[in-house]
Amino acid sequence: MPDLSDITARIRYVLVRTSQPGNIGAAARAIRTMGFSRLVLVAPQRYPDPEATAFAAGADDVLQQAVIVPDLRSAIADCRAVYGATARQRAVALAEHTPRQVAARIQADALAGAEVALVFGNERTGLENDELALCHGAVHIPAAPDYSSLNLAQAVQVLAYELRVRLLDDPAPPSQSQRADPPASAGAMEGFFDHLYATLDEIDFHKGRSPEVIMLRLRKLFLRAAPDERELRVLRGILADAQRMARLARDKR
């Protein structure tokens, strides 16, 4: 069996606002059985908790190494690829993938040296639109339409299984031409989006149009373009100049 540790070490499973500690433990067990170990918990309602340990069924090392953060931005700040699991179409327009498709994308991302996150929402509500907006793509498990209710840990298991099968079948696909500079991290992209939103507001770009709709479209555009850190610095320099000119124009009134 090939050594997949270099690849799996770059892949994290992120659980957002989990309400039942048993689901945290079951998710830890699910990823451990598939050879993964990185679990990130975003604002869990109850953790640590004996129920999580019981449901982990021996995957204590995953729980012991689990990272707890206050928000999704913190969980994915250093990632260059983020995929959110969602059971239904949301208002946020994202490229949608099946588990098998997203496994291939994650494999390529990790082999290119990227930190990758698979994100799962709260058991009852799933990922909220503002959380899904932080993702670069969506993954949907094609369950039976008349009974599509998957437990959180089951969803984690399905995706972890598909990814393990992909890695075992083709652990090192032929290398493709790589960019000289990798895409910017999720944290850098979010900083850019905050800067872009503030700039559009300062130059009164919206003029009665919905800022949220415009930003969703711009997010999709720039995430698809996947700029690197140097390109982001150029873009932010342009934004800073636009803000400066807007302030000068206001001062002259």
N, C-alpha and C positions, 0 to 999 in steps of 0.2 A: 504494500500500500504506500503511495507517495506521501511525503511529508508535506502536509498542508499548513503547518503552523504559521509560516510567514504570511500566508494569505488570510487565514482565519483571525490572526492577531489584528488585522486592520478593519474587521467587521464588528460593529456593535449593535446590540438589540436594545431599543429604547422604549420603555413603557411609560406612558404619560398619564398622570393622575389616576393611577390604579387604585380602586376602592377596596378590593378584597386581597388581603395578604396571601391567601392560598393561591391566587392566580400568579402572584410574583414567584412563589416557590415552584409552581407547576411550569411556569415559563423557563425558570432556571433549569429545571430537569429537562425540558424540551430541547433547549439549545445545547446542554451538556451532552446529551445522547447523540447529537449530530456533530460533535467535535468543536463547538464554539464555547467561549467562556466569558465574553464581555457583555455585561448587563448594566444598563444605565436606567435609573429610576428618577422620573421627573415628578416631584411633589407627590409622592405616594401618600394616601390618606392614613395608612397604618403600616409602618415599617420602621425598625425591625419588629417581628412578631413571631411567636412560636408556630403559628399556623403556616407561615411561609417556610420555615425550616421543615415542618412535617411534610408539606406537599413537595418539597424539593427532592425528597426520597434519596438523599445521599449526595446531591449536587451542592454540597455545602461550600465547596471552593468557589462556585459561581456567586453564591450569596455573599460570601466573605469579601469578595473582590468587587462587588457591585458598587457603583458610584451613584450617589444621590445628589441631585441638583435641583434648584428651585424652578427652572423654566426650560422650555425646549431649546431656546436659543443657546443656553449654556451647554446643553447636552450635545449639540451638533456644531459648535462654533469652529472646530478644527477640521470638520468633514468637508470633502469636496464633492460628495455624492450622498443625497438623502432621499430615501424612498418611504412614503407613508402608506400604510395599509388602511384601506377604506372599504366599507361594505357597500357604499352607494355613491352615486355621482353627486358631487357637491358643487357649490357656486364657484369654487376655485378651479380654473381651467388648468389641468395638468395632463401631461402625457400619461396614458394608462397602460399598464403592463399586467400580464398574467404572472403567477409565481415563477413559471419556467422562463419567461422572457426576462423578468427582473433578475433572476439568478445569473443569466448570461451577462447582463449589464454589470451586476455587482462583481462578478468574476473579473471582467475586463477592468473595472475601476480599481479593484484591489491589486491586480497584477501590475497596473500602472503606478502603484505606490500611493493611491488615494486612501484616506480614511473614509469609511462608508458606514452609514447608519440606516437601519431598518426601524421605522417608527410605528408604534401601535398606540391607539388611543384608549380612553376610559372604556370600561366594559359596557356601560349603558349608552353612552353618547358617541363613542368613537373619537376621532380627531375633530376638533372644532375647525372652522374655516380658517381662523388666523393661525392655527397650528399647521394645517395642511398647506397653507401659503408658504411656509418655511421649507417645504419639501421641493425637490427637483423633479419628482415623478411620483405617480400613484400606482399601487399594486392592488389588484382586486382578485380575490379567490372566487372562481366561478362555481359557487355552491348551487344546489338545486334551488330554483327561484321560488318554489312553494314552501321551502323550509331551509332558509339560508343562515340560521342562527348558529354561529360558531363561537365557542368559548374562546376567550383571549389566548389561553395557552395552546388551544388547538390551532388557532391561526398562526401563532409563533412556530408551532411544530411543523405545519405545512410548509412555511417558507424556509425554515431551517433545513428541512428534508430536501426540498428542491435544490437548494444551494449546495448541500453536501453531494447530492447525486451529480450535479453539474461539475463540481470540483473533482470528484473521483473519476468521472468519465473523461474529462479533458482538463487535467490539472494545470497544464501550461500550454495553451493554444499558441499558434505561431504569432510572434511579436509583430505588431503593426507599427507603422511610422508614428513616433511619439512627438508631441509638441515640445519645442525647446523649453517652454515654461508651462507647468501644470496649471489647470484652472484655479481661480481663487477659492479660498475656503468659504464655507457657508457663513462664518462670522464676518469675513471681509465683505461678502456680498450683502449681508444685512446692513452693515455700516454704510455701504454705497446706497442701498435702497432708502435708508433713513435720510441720507444727504440729498438724494434725488427728490424725495417727497417734500423736504423742507424748501428746496430750491424752487420747485414748481409752485409752491405756495407763495414764496417771496416774489416771484415774477408774475403772479396772478395768471398762471397758465390756464387754470380750470374754467374760469368765466362761466360759472353756472353748471358745468359738467361735473359728474360724480368723481371726486378724487379717488375713491376706492376702486371704481371700475378702471380708471386710467392706470392706476398703479398695478392692478392685477395684470393688465395687458403688458405693461412695461416689464414687470417681473418675469413674465413668461418669455418675453423677447430676450432679456439679458441672460436669463438662466439657460436659454437655448444657445445663445452665443458663447456662453462659458468663458468670459474674459479671464486672463491671468492677472496676477497682482500688479504687474507694471501697467497693463492696460487699464486696470481700475484706477491707478494713480492718475493717469492721463484724464480719464473721465471725471474723476473728482476734482482735478484741477480746473476743468471746464466749468463744472458746477460752482466752484468757489469764485471764479471770475464772473459768472452770471449773477451770483449773489452780490458781489462787490458792485457791479454795474447797477443792479437794482437799487442798492442803498444810495449810490451816487445820484441816481435819477430822483429818488425820493427827497434827498437833501436839497436838490435844486428847486423843488416846488415852492 
